[in-house]
Amino acid sequence: MSAHPNGGRVESRPNVVVFVMDTTRALDTVPADADVSPTRAALADEGTEYGQAFSAAPWTLPSHGSLFTGTYPSKHRANGDRTRLDRELPTVAELFGDAGYETVGVSNNVWITEEFGFSRGFETFHARGGSWQDRETLGDLLRNPSGSDGPGFSFAEALSNCLSSESESERDEGAEKSIEWVREWLRTRNQTRPFFLFVNCIEPHLEYRPPEEYAERFLPEGWSYEEAMAIPQGPREYDVGEFDLSTEELAVLRRLYRAEIAYMDDQLGAVVDALEATGERDETVLAVTSDHGENIGEHGFLGHQYSLYDTVLHVPLVLSGGRFDDGAVTGERLVQTLDLAPTLLDAAGIEAPDAREAFQGRSFHPSADTDPRSKVFAEYAAPRPPIEKLEERFDEIPERIYDLQRSIKAVRTETHKYVRCSDGNEELYDVAADPSETTDISGEATERASDLEAALDSWLASFEQTERTETEEVSVEQSTEQRLADLGYL
C-alpha cells in the first residue's frame, strides 16, 4: 500500500471509482476500441471487460437509481411518474460512507443532482460544471472558512461557487472543468480514509456538440465541422416529424457521437493520470460504465425514449484493479449495472447485510459465490416526456406518438428478448441471430415467447411492486426545467 502525499492511509481498503459515460451504447463501444477510447481499451486490457452488460432502464433517472441502490426501477421508484430517488433504500454512497469512506460525487447531468435525491450519502457533491451541493450547509462553510476539507479552493472562491453556480453551469457544459476539479481534489485531499468517487460525464447525450478537433477526427470526407453542426438534432422535434434526417445525415450524427465518446475518454484518462500522480492508482478499483444507450435513427428513434431495444439497454462495462486484474472472471457473462452495488461492496470488503438483503443486484466479484445470471430485466415505467408535455410544445402530434405512451417491460437471455407493453403488444427477438432486433418472431416462436413471459411474471412476483397512484413530480428551479427541456425530457 503506497502512502498518500499528505499522509499515510489508515485503512487498507481500496478506493473505489465509478465513472459513468452518460448515454454510451455498446453498439459503438464494445469491445473497447483503442482508436476511439484508448483509456478504456487500456483498462480493459489490464482488467475485465464485460461484453454483455445491460441497464435496467433506458434513461438517466431510473438507470442511475438502479446503479445507486442495486434495485430495479419498480422498487426504487425513480421513474417517469416519480422523479425523486426513494429515501427508504440506502444508496451505495451511504454504504461506503457508513464503512468509513470519504464519499465524493461529481455530475454533469441535471438529473443526478440534489434536487432529485442523488446527492444523498456524498460528503461532497459537485454538480453541473461549477454548482456546489455539499452536505454541509453554507453555515458550515462560514464556520470553517479555512476550507480544509475542500479541494484546494479558498473560502472566497468556495463562497462564490455557492452563490454563482447557476451562471457558471450555463457557461460550462463540458466535463473538462469537472475533471479538473477531481484532479485538484485528488491532489490536495488530506484525508487518510479510502474514498468512493462517483463521476458522471454527459457528453454523448444529445445534442452532439464535440470540440472541433475531436469531430474532425471522425467526420466523413467532404463534411466540414460547420456543416455537421447544422444538422438538426432535437429528439422530440424528430419524434413529431418537424424534420427528417437522411441516411447520410444520420451517419454524420453517429460520427459526432463517436467524437463525443473520444472526448469523454480523454477525461477518463485524466482521472486515471491523477490517480497515478497521487499514488492512488494501485489502491483503486475503477468501474467504467454507462447509464443507458442511444438510438441514432435505429428503430425510427433519435434519443433513448419509448423503447427497450438493445441500442438503449446494452452498455459498456470495464472493471480494473483489485481482483479484476487477475483474470479470475470471464468478460462474457450476463450482468446488469445494478449488479455493481454488491460487486463494489465485495471489492471493498464491506458487508452491509441489511442493504444486501434489499439488493436485487447480484455480485459478480471473483470472490462472490453467486450464480451467474441467465436473464436480465429492464423497465420503462412511463414515457418521458408525457404526451401532455408534447401537446404543449407542438401544434400537431403524429398518431404514432400517442401509441408510444405506454409502459414496457423486457426479459433478455443470451439468445432471445421478450418485450411486453401495457397496451397489450408483445414482441420476441432472436438477438443471437438478429442483434439489431428488426424481426419480431413472437407469432411463430410462441412456446419461446410463453416461456419468457412466464419468466418475466415470475420476476415481477419476486418483489413488492410500487403502487402507481398519482404522478409525483419534484418541484425544480426554472433553470433545471430549462435544462431538462434542452435535453429532450420535457
LUMZA-543386 format. One record per residue (C-alpha): residue number from 0; residue in three letters; x, y, z. Coordinates in pm, whole numbers. Layout:
N
SITE:num:residu:x:y:z
SITE:NUM:ALA:X:Y:Z;
...
This chain:
490
SITE:num:residu:x:y:z
SITE:0:MET:0:0:0;
SITE:1:SER:155:326:-114;
SITE:2:ALA:142:634:103;
SITE:3:HIS:-63:936:11;
SITE:4:PRO:140:1257:-39;
SITE:5:ASN:-46:1417:251;
SITE:6:GLY:-7:1127:492;
SITE:7:GLY:-28:751:523;
SITE:8:ARG:-354:562:472;
SITE:9:VAL:-509:448:798;
SITE:10:GLU:-722:176:636;
SITE:11:SER:-616:-85:383;
SITE:12:ARG:-943:-95:194;
SITE:13:PRO:-919:3:-172;
SITE:14:ASN:-1051:325:-317;
SITE:15:VAL:-1348:278:-550;
SITE:16:VAL:-1419:497:-853;
SITE:17:VAL:-1736:470:-1063;
SITE:18:PHE:-1707:661:-1390;
SITE:19:VAL:-2036:683:-1582;
SITE:20:MET:-2005:765:-1952;
SITE:21:ASP:-2357:901:-1991;
SITE:22:THR:-2562:776:-2290;
SITE:23:THR:-2288:549:-2422;
SITE:24:ARG:-2414:242:-2606;
SITE:25:ALA:-2236:-88:-2653;
SITE:26:LEU:-2302:-77:-3026;
SITE:27:ASP:-2025:182:-3070;
SITE:28:THR:-1802:89:-2779;
SITE:29:VAL:-1788:-289:-2716;
SITE:30:PRO:-1528:-425:-2737;
SITE:31:ALA:-1330:-117:-2638;
SITE:32:ASP:-1168:37:-2946;
SITE:33:ALA:-830:199:-2889;
SITE:34:ASP:-891:433:-3185;
SITE:35:VAL:-1197:581:-3010;
SITE:36:SER:-1145:504:-2642;
SITE:37:PRO:-776:436:-2573;
SITE:38:THR:-811:481:-2197;
SITE:39:ARG:-1098:237:-2163;
SITE:40:ALA:-925:-6:-2400;
SITE:41:ALA:-615:1:-2179;
SITE:42:LEU:-826:-55:-1868;
SITE:43:ALA:-998:-347:-2042;
SITE:44:ASP:-661:-499:-2132;
SITE:45:GLU:-538:-487:-1774;
SITE:46:GLY:-876:-559:-1614;
SITE:47:THR:-1202:-719:-1723;
SITE:48:GLU:-1440:-606:-1996;
SITE:49:TYR:-1798:-732:-1968;
SITE:50:GLY:-1935:-763:-2319;
SITE:51:GLN:-2291:-844:-2210;
SITE:52:ALA:-2378:-567:-1961;
SITE:53:PHE:-2729:-422:-1954;
SITE:54:SER:-2901:-130:-1789;
SITE:55:ALA:-3231:-175:-1607;
SITE:56:ALA:-3385:127:-1781;
SITE:57:PRO:-3331:331:-2099;
SITE:58:TRP:-3286:677:-1946;
SITE:59:THR:-3094:862:-1680;
SITE:60:LEU:-3316:890:-1373;
SITE:61:PRO:-3426:527:-1331;
SITE:62:SER:-3098:380:-1454;
SITE:63:HIS:-2894:582:-1204;
SITE:64:GLY:-3149:494:-935;
SITE:65:SER:-3075:128:-1006;
SITE:66:LEU:-2700:189:-1011;
SITE:67:PHE:-2713:371:-676;
SITE:68:THR:-2947:130:-492;
SITE:69:GLY:-2886:-209:-656;
SITE:70:THR:-3260:-238:-728;
SITE:71:TYR:-3490:-221:-1029;
SITE:72:PRO:-3700:90:-1105;
SITE:73:SER:-4019:-73:-977;
SITE:74:LYS:-3853:-96:-637;
SITE:75:HIS:-3658:231:-610;
SITE:76:ARG:-3945:427:-772;
SITE:77:ALA:-3741:695:-950;
SITE:78:ASN:-3906:681:-1293;
SITE:79:GLY:-4124:878:-1530;
SITE:80:ASP:-4408:922:-1280;
SITE:81:ARG:-4193:988:-975;
SITE:82:THR:-3878:1187:-1020;
SITE:83:ARG:-3708:1155:-680;
SITE:84:LEU:-3499:862:-555;
SITE:85:ASP:-3677:684:-270;
SITE:86:ARG:-3518:762:69;
SITE:87:GLU:-3620:422:208;
SITE:88:LEU:-3342:248:15;
SITE:89:PRO:-2977:308:107;
SITE:90:THR:-2752:434:-171;
SITE:91:VAL:-2412:287:-246;
SITE:92:ALA:-2258:620:-137;
SITE:93:GLU:-2425:590:202;
SITE:94:LEU:-2300:234:243;
SITE:95:PHE:-1942:335:162;
SITE:96:GLY:-1972:634:394;
SITE:97:ASP:-2101:416:678;
SITE:98:ALA:-1793:197:626;
SITE:99:GLY:-1562:494:683;
SITE:100:TYR:-1502:601:324;
SITE:101:GLU:-1476:961:210;
SITE:102:THR:-1758:992:-45;
SITE:103:VAL:-1746:1239:-334;
SITE:104:GLY:-1985:1277:-628;
SITE:105:VAL:-1933:1477:-948;
SITE:106:SER:-2214:1511:-1201;
SITE:107:ASN:-2264:1696:-1528;
SITE:108:ASN:-2618:1557:-1566;
SITE:109:VAL:-2903:1772:-1438;
SITE:110:TRP:-3097:1464:-1323;
SITE:111:ILE:-2813:1345:-1100;
SITE:112:THR:-2827:1631:-852;
SITE:113:GLU:-2957:1706:-505;
SITE:114:GLU:-3292:1818:-646;
SITE:115:PHE:-3375:1460:-744;
SITE:116:GLY:-3227:1290:-439;
SITE:117:PHE:-2893:1173:-579;
SITE:118:SER:-2656:1364:-350;
SITE:119:ARG:-2761:1151:-53;
SITE:120:GLY:-2464:980:104;
SITE:121:PHE:-2198:1204:-50;
SITE:122:GLU:-1995:1422:182;
SITE:123:THR:-1922:1646:-115;
SITE:124:PHE:-2134:1662:-429;
SITE:125:HIS:-2011:1879:-716;
SITE:126:ALA:-2272:1917:-987;
SITE:127:ARG:-2322:2075:-1328;
SITE:128:GLY:-1977:2214:-1400;
SITE:129:GLY:-1948:2457:-1111;
SITE:130:SER:-2251:2405:-891;
SITE:131:TRP:-2167:2307:-535;
SITE:132:GLN:-2411:2091:-344;
SITE:133:ASP:-2230:1978:-30;
SITE:134:ARG:-2390:1800:259;
SITE:135:GLU:-2252:2082:469;
SITE:136:THR:-2465:2396:470;
SITE:137:LEU:-2345:2746:396;
SITE:138:GLY:-2334:2789:772;
SITE:139:ASP:-2085:2504:791;
SITE:140:LEU:-1874:2681:532;
SITE:141:LEU:-1884:3001:735;
SITE:142:ARG:-1779:2810:1045;
SITE:143:ASN:-1487:2655:854;
SITE:144:PRO:-1350:2940:642;
SITE:145:SER:-1014:2773:601;
SITE:146:GLY:-1171:2527:358;
SITE:147:SER:-956:2246:493;
SITE:148:ASP:-1199:1980:371;
SITE:149:GLY:-1232:2119:21;
SITE:150:PRO:-1034:2056:-296;
SITE:151:GLY:-785:2338:-258;
SITE:152:PHE:-1016:2638:-313;
SITE:153:SER:-1005:2945:-94;
SITE:154:PHE:-1303:3043:119;
SITE:155:ALA:-1385:3329:-117;
SITE:156:GLU:-1377:3101:-419;
SITE:157:ALA:-1593:2838:-249;
SITE:158:LEU:-1844:3101:-139;
SITE:159:SER:-1851:3244:-490;
SITE:160:ASN:-1923:2897:-627;
SITE:161:CYS:-2211:2853:-386;
SITE:162:LEU:-2367:3184:-479;
SITE:163:SER:-2290:3188:-852;
SITE:164:SER:-2319:2826:-952;
SITE:165:GLU:-2602:2873:-1200;
SITE:166:SER:-2426:3123:-1420;
SITE:167:GLU:-2115:2907:-1413;
SITE:168:SER:-2307:2596:-1515;
SITE:169:GLU:-2461:2782:-1806;
SITE:170:ARG:-2112:2871:-1931;
SITE:171:ASP:-1961:2528:-1880;
SITE:172:GLU:-2149:2231:-2022;
SITE:173:GLY:-1835:2020:-2068;
SITE:174:ALA:-1671:1760:-1850;
SITE:175:GLU:-1325:1915:-1858;
SITE:176:LYS:-1388:2163:-1578;
SITE:177:SER:-1539:1897:-1356;
SITE:178:ILE:-1246:1664:-1417;
SITE:179:GLU:-1010:1949:-1331;
SITE:180:TRP:-1198:1969:-1001;
SITE:181:VAL:-1148:1594:-948;
SITE:182:ARG:-776:1623:-1021;
SITE:183:GLU:-736:1910:-777;
SITE:184:TRP:-935:1727:-511;
SITE:185:LEU:-718:1418:-553;
SITE:186:ARG:-403:1627:-535;
SITE:187:THR:-495:1820:-221;
SITE:188:ARG:-714:1588:-16;
SITE:189:ASN:-561:1534:326;
SITE:190:GLN:-792:1259:441;
SITE:191:THR:-636:932:547;
SITE:192:ARG:-952:738:467;
SITE:193:PRO:-1007:548:143;
SITE:194:PHE:-1251:719:-92;
SITE:195:PHE:-1555:637:-301;
SITE:196:LEU:-1574:865:-606;
SITE:197:PHE:-1867:882:-849;
SITE:198:VAL:-1830:1075:-1175;
SITE:199:ASN:-2089:1131:-1449;
SITE:200:CYS:-1987:1292:-1780;
SITE:201:ILE:-2282:1371:-2005;
SITE:202:GLU:-2112:1450:-2337;
SITE:203:PRO:-2254:1168:-2557;
SITE:204:HIS:-2607:1285:-2473;
SITE:205:LEU:-2796:1468:-2747;
SITE:206:GLU:-2721:1717:-2881;
SITE:207:TYR:-2379:1607:-3004;
SITE:208:ARG:-2151:1912:-2996;
SITE:209:PRO:-1796:1776:-2960;
SITE:210:PRO:-1499:2011:-2969;
SITE:211:GLU:-1399:2072:-3329;
SITE:212:GLU:-1064:1895:-3301;
SITE:213:TYR:-1242:1576:-3193;
SITE:214:ALA:-1513:1597:-3456;
SITE:215:GLU:-1259:1639:-3736;
SITE:216:ARG:-1106:1301:-3646;
SITE:217:PHE:-1432:1122:-3720;
SITE:218:LEU:-1630:1323:-3975;
SITE:219:PRO:-1662:1155:-4319;
SITE:220:GLU:-1475:1303:-4611;
SITE:221:GLY:-1647:1604:-4760;
SITE:222:TRP:-1813:1717:-4437;
SITE:223:SER:-1695:2026:-4251;
SITE:224:TYR:-1748:2085:-3881;
SITE:225:GLU:-1989:2371:-3955;
SITE:226:GLU:-2198:2154:-4188;
SITE:227:ALA:-2215:1876:-3931;
SITE:228:MET:-2319:2119:-3657;
SITE:229:ALA:-2602:2245:-3879;
SITE:230:ILE:-2778:1906:-3883;
SITE:231:PRO:-3088:1934:-3660;
SITE:232:GLN:-3069:1712:-3351;
SITE:233:GLY:-3375:1783:-3136;
SITE:234:PRO:-3506:1438:-3034;
SITE:235:ARG:-3865:1543:-2962;
SITE:236:GLU:-3879:1755:-3278;
SITE:237:TYR:-3765:1448:-3469;
SITE:238:ASP:-4030:1236:-3296;
SITE:239:VAL:-4317:1461:-3404;
SITE:240:GLY:-4189:1499:-3760;
SITE:241:GLU:-4073:1859:-3755;
SITE:242:PHE:-3767:1746:-3951;
SITE:243:ASP:-3636:1431:-4113;
SITE:244:LEU:-3280:1303:-4146;
SITE:245:SER:-3125:1138:-4448;
SITE:246:THR:-2917:823:-4423;
SITE:247:GLU:-2607:1034:-4477;
SITE:248:GLU:-2704:1283:-4206;
SITE:249:LEU:-2765:1003:-3957;
SITE:250:ALA:-2423:861:-4044;
SITE:251:VAL:-2268:1201:-3969;
SITE:252:LEU:-2450:1220:-3634;
SITE:253:ARG:-2309:880:-3546;
SITE:254:ARG:-1961:1015:-3620;
SITE:255:LEU:-2024:1315:-3395;
SITE:256:TYR:-2144:1074:-3128;
SITE:257:ARG:-1816:884:-3151;
SITE:258:ALA:-1628:1211:-3125;
SITE:259:GLU:-1811:1285:-2801;
SITE:260:ILE:-1711:942:-2671;
SITE:261:ALA:-1348:1009:-2764;
SITE:262:TYR:-1358:1344:-2582;
SITE:263:MET:-1507:1177:-2275;
SITE:264:ASP:-1246:901:-2285;
SITE:265:ASP:-977:1166:-2258;
SITE:266:GLN:-1149:1294:-1942;
SITE:267:LEU:-1142:939:-1806;
SITE:268:GLY:-773:933:-1893;
SITE:269:ALA:-721:1249:-1690;
SITE:270:VAL:-876:1080:-1387;
SITE:271:VAL:-652:775:-1431;
SITE:272:ASP:-348:1002:-1467;
SITE:273:ALA:-445:1187:-1150;
SITE:274:LEU:-473:859:-961;
SITE:275:GLU:-126:768:-1086;
SITE:276:ALA:18:1106:-990;
SITE:277:THR:-116:1085:-634;
SITE:278:GLY:-1:726:-585;
SITE:279:GLU:-359:600:-558;
SITE:280:ARG:-393:401:-881;
SITE:281:ASP:-268:69:-744;
SITE:282:GLU:-505:105:-449;
SITE:283:THR:-813:178:-660;
SITE:284:VAL:-1086:-38:-813;
SITE:285:LEU:-1216:152:-1116;
SITE:286:ALA:-1554:74:-1277;
SITE:287:VAL:-1633:239:-1612;
SITE:288:THR:-1983:201:-1750;
SITE:289:SER:-2286:387:-1889;
SITE:290:ASP:-2634:454:-1757;
SITE:291:HIS:-2803:366:-2088;
SITE:292:GLY:-2752:372:-2463;
SITE:293:GLU:-2894:567:-2756;
SITE:294:ASN:-3088:538:-3081;
SITE:295:ILE:-2941:739:-3367;
SITE:296:GLY:-3200:661:-3630;
SITE:297:GLU:-3231:295:-3531;
SITE:298:HIS:-3591:178:-3490;
SITE:299:GLY:-3710:519:-3609;
SITE:300:PHE:-3592:700:-3294;
SITE:301:LEU:-3347:975:-3208;
SITE:302:GLY:-3252:955:-2842;
SITE:303:HIS:-3338:699:-2576;
SITE:304:GLN:-3708:713:-2502;
SITE:305:TYR:-4011:493:-2581;
SITE:306:SER:-3835:156:-2622;
SITE:307:LEU:-3628:-123:-2465;
SITE:308:TYR:-3415:-219:-2764;
SITE:309:ASP:-3056:-325:-2703;
SITE:310:THR:-2946:6:-2854;
SITE:311:VAL:-3065:173:-2531;
SITE:312:LEU:-3001:-111:-2282;
SITE:313:HIS:-2671:-275:-2386;
SITE:314:VAL:-2387:-70:-2235;
SITE:315:PRO:-2009:-91:-2191;
SITE:316:LEU:-1865:-209:-1861;
SITE:317:VAL:-1498:-238:-1765;
SITE:318:LEU:-1354:-303:-1419;
SITE:319:SER:-989:-262:-1335;
SITE:320:GLY:-795:-302:-1014;
SITE:321:GLY:-808:-548:-728;
SITE:322:ARG:-924:-897:-818;
SITE:323:PHE:-1044:-777:-1158;
SITE:324:ASP:-684:-768:-1280;
SITE:325:ASP:-604:-1133:-1216;
SITE:326:GLY:-810:-1293:-1492;
SITE:327:ALA:-1034:-1477:-1246;
SITE:328:VAL:-1358:-1373:-1417;
SITE:329:THR:-1492:-1401:-1769;
SITE:330:GLY:-1591:-1099:-1970;
SITE:331:GLU:-1887:-1264:-2145;
SITE:332:ARG:-2132:-1332:-1861;
SITE:333:LEU:-2468:-1153:-1844;
SITE:334:VAL:-2453:-870:-1590;
SITE:335:GLN:-2654:-558:-1511;
SITE:336:THR:-2537:-217:-1398;
SITE:337:LEU:-2742:-260:-1080;
SITE:338:ASP:-2510:-554:-1001;
SITE:339:LEU:-2232:-301:-941;
SITE:340:ALA:-2359:-209:-593;
SITE:341:PRO:-2299:-553:-434;
SITE:342:THR:-1995:-614:-655;
SITE:343:LEU:-1816:-298:-541;
SITE:344:LEU:-1905:-365:-177;
SITE:345:ASP:-1738:-703:-219;
SITE:346:ALA:-1435:-535:-375;
SITE:347:ALA:-1408:-313:-66;
SITE:348:GLY:-1481:-589:184;
SITE:349:ILE:-1795:-414:312;
SITE:350:GLU:-2061:-647:450;
SITE:351:ALA:-2372:-422:482;
SITE:352:PRO:-2606:-720:543;
SITE:353:ASP:-2930:-519:567;
SITE:354:ALA:-2866:-342:238;
SITE:355:ARG:-2767:-665:67;
SITE:356:GLU:-3097:-815:170;
SITE:357:ALA:-3275:-535:-20;
SITE:358:PHE:-3048:-560:-325;
SITE:359:GLN:-3181:-713:-644;
SITE:360:GLY:-2837:-682:-795;
SITE:361:ARG:-2614:-988:-797;
SITE:362:SER:-2243:-956:-721;
SITE:363:PHE:-2008:-1072:-994;
SITE:364:HIS:-1693:-1011:-791;
SITE:365:PRO:-1449:-1305:-823;
SITE:366:SER:-1489:-1378:-451;
SITE:367:ALA:-1871:-1393:-468;
SITE:368:ASP:-2045:-1728:-455;
SITE:369:THR:-2349:-1610:-653;
SITE:370:ASP:-2457:-1795:-966;
SITE:371:PRO:-2417:-1610:-1297;
SITE:372:ARG:-2733:-1457:-1441;
SITE:373:SER:-2924:-1647:-1708;
SITE:374:LYS:-3155:-1347:-1766;
SITE:375:VAL:-3154:-970:-1736;
SITE:376:PHE:-3458:-746:-1692;
SITE:377:ALA:-3547:-389:-1787;
SITE:378:GLU:-3836:-148:-1739;
SITE:379:TYR:-3972:166:-1896;
SITE:380:ALA:-4224:273:-1633;
SITE:381:ALA:-4372:578:-1804;
SITE:382:PRO:-4300:788:-2112;
SITE:383:ARG:-4071:1088:-2076;
SITE:384:PRO:-4190:1339:-2176;
SITE:385:PRO:-4559:1252:-2127;
SITE:386:ILE:-4795:1327:-2413;
SITE:387:GLU:-4939:1637:-2245;
SITE:388:LYS:-4594:1798:-2245;
SITE:389:LEU:-4557:1727:-2616;
SITE:390:GLU:-4903:1873:-2681;
SITE:391:GLU:-4795:2190:-2501;
SITE:392:ARG:-4482:2220:-2716;
SITE:393:PHE:-4606:2122:-3061;
SITE:394:ASP:-4905:2218:-3271;
SITE:395:GLU:-4958:1867:-3406;
SITE:396:ILE:-4864:1525:-3267;
SITE:397:PRO:-4849:1226:-3504;
SITE:398:GLU:-5070:933:-3409;
SITE:399:ARG:-4770:703:-3364;
SITE:400:ILE:-4653:917:-3069;
SITE:401:TYR:-4983:852:-2892;
SITE:402:ASP:-4922:483:-2950;
SITE:403:LEU:-4585:513:-2769;
SITE:404:GLN:-4739:646:-2446;
SITE:405:ARG:-4715:316:-2261;
SITE:406:SER:-4505:128:-2011;
SITE:407:ILE:-4275:-155:-2123;
SITE:408:LYS:-4102:-446:-1953;
SITE:409:ALA:-3848:-686:-2102;
SITE:410:VAL:-3655:-1001:-2019;
SITE:411:ARG:-3344:-1099:-2213;
SITE:412:THR:-3133:-1413:-2224;
SITE:413:GLU:-2813:-1469:-2419;
SITE:414:THR:-3019:-1562:-2725;
SITE:415:HIS:-3368:-1407:-2701;
SITE:416:LYS:-3553:-1100:-2576;
SITE:417:TYR:-3921:-1085:-2485;
SITE:418:VAL:-4091:-744:-2461;
SITE:419:ARG:-4438:-676:-2319;
SITE:420:CYS:-4616:-341:-2334;
SITE:421:SER:-4902:-209:-2120;
SITE:422:ASP:-5117:-170:-2434;
SITE:423:GLY:-5115:-548:-2484;
SITE:424:ASN:-4849:-565:-2753;
SITE:425:GLU:-4571:-819:-2719;
SITE:426:GLU:-4254:-882:-2918;
SITE:427:LEU:-3990:-1152:-2932;
SITE:428:TYR:-3647:-1121:-3089;
SITE:429:ASP:-3380:-1378:-3160;
SITE:430:VAL:-3097:-1146:-3053;
SITE:431:ALA:-2834:-1409:-3130;
SITE:432:ALA:-2934:-1426:-3499;
SITE:433:ASP:-3092:-1079:-3522;
SITE:434:PRO:-2889:-848:-3294;
SITE:435:SER:-3047:-537:-3449;
SITE:436:GLU:-3392:-657:-3337;
SITE:437:THR:-3555:-598:-3673;
SITE:438:THR:-3781:-906:-3692;
SITE:439:ASP:-4049:-981:-3432;
SITE:440:ILE:-4089:-1360:-3414;
SITE:441:SER:-4350:-1373:-3136;
SITE:442:GLY:-4613:-1500:-3379;
SITE:443:GLU:-4410:-1805:-3481;
SITE:444:ALA:-4200:-1887:-3176;
SITE:445:THR:-4498:-1899:-2943;
SITE:446:GLU:-4351:-2151:-2700;
SITE:447:ARG:-4037:-1943:-2652;
SITE:448:ALA:-4247:-1631:-2604;
SITE:449:SER:-4464:-1809:-2347;
SITE:450:ASP:-4162:-1932:-2153;
SITE:451:LEU:-4007:-1586:-2137;
SITE:452:GLU:-4337:-1424:-2046;
SITE:453:ALA:-4359:-1667:-1755;
SITE:454:ALA:-4005:-1574:-1653;
SITE:455:LEU:-4099:-1206:-1662;
SITE:456:ASP:-4407:-1267:-1448;
SITE:457:SER:-4206:-1476:-1203;
SITE:458:TRP:-3952:-1196:-1169;
SITE:459:LEU:-4223:-935:-1113;
SITE:460:ALA:-4380:-1156:-844;
SITE:461:SER:-4046:-1189:-664;
SITE:462:PHE:-4064:-844:-506;
SITE:463:GLU:-4325:-596:-393;
SITE:464:GLN:-4432:-365:-673;
SITE:465:THR:-4470:5:-610;
SITE:466:GLU:-4829:114:-649;
SITE:467:ARG:-4864:377:-921;
SITE:468:THR:-5118:626:-799;
SITE:469:GLU:-5078:988:-896;
SITE:470:THR:-4777:1143:-1059;
SITE:471:GLU:-4518:1270:-809;
SITE:472:GLU:-4309:1537:-977;
SITE:473:VAL:-4031:1713:-791;
SITE:474:SER:-4063:2091:-787;
SITE:475:VAL:-3748:2220:-958;
SITE:476:GLU:-3588:2551:-1032;
SITE:477:GLN:-3670:2717:-1364;
SITE:478:SER:-3312:2672:-1481;
SITE:479:THR:-3333:2298:-1410;
SITE:480:GLU:-3658:2273:-1602;
SITE:481:GLN:-3499:2450:-1897;
SITE:482:ARG:-3202:2211:-1894;
SITE:483:LEU:-3436:1911:-1889;
SITE:484:ALA:-3624:2059:-2183;
SITE:485:ASP:-3298:2117:-2369;
SITE:486:LEU:-3208:1751:-2317;
SITE:487:GLY:-3546:1636:-2452;
SITE:488:TYR:-3711:1525:-2126;
SITE:489:LEU:-3982:1795:-2118;
